[in-house]
């Protein structure tokens, strides 16, 4: 690997399979926002089987930050209901390895760390509803820049389940007030990928001190006539992993998602 995040033209990545194959070949390791329009994206959490039941209940109790799209069998490296020809060890643009709640590495594949007792969870991602926002003529600055959406730790408590507890992480997109109202209407139709925002404006009320310094992702400007709009984020499990300190876990790198074959309209309700 040469360390470059893009070794293939982003415009060539038109489907989920295109993105996954480029990742597997070592040709792409960048942000996935705006890629493969029309196809859903997912957060990845991989845990030992003895923690999988507790984490499943955590997702059920926290459907806004953790809308569950699929769960693998122990040791399996695929999710056949969500994507064909999928290898969870290689087909994301970037991974994170955790031991005892500490981030220890950010490799481009995790084949050497995969174990027979690992269970993978695919959690809905707000990148999925961005095509609907763009279709309304809204500007998404992180998409235009080809970067990760800004994400922030908050003081919003998640409902605990078994060994899992912690605070919600949110993603932020700035809009003028009329656009913010429309964004609420549009994203409310996508409950399987976080749905409507959890907060609008006044970031200090949810524990965010500086919008220019996100905890994950890349900053974007918020103009004087705009409101920051916050959605629950599938990076929440990473904050939870850091808080509850499991012996081992694998996640995606924030903003570098698993791109599925699932059409984004399948994540919407009419």
Secondary structure by P-SEA (a helix, b strand, c coil): cccccccccccccccaaaaaaaaaacccccccccccccbbbbbbbbbcccaaaaaaaaaaacccccccccccccccccccccccccccccccccbbbbcccccccccccccccccccbbbbbbbbcccaaaaaaaacccccccccccccbbbbccccccccccbbbbbbbbbbbbcaaaaaaaaaaaccccccccccccccccccccccccccccccbbbbbcccbbbbbccccaaaaaaaaaccccccccccccccccccccccccccc
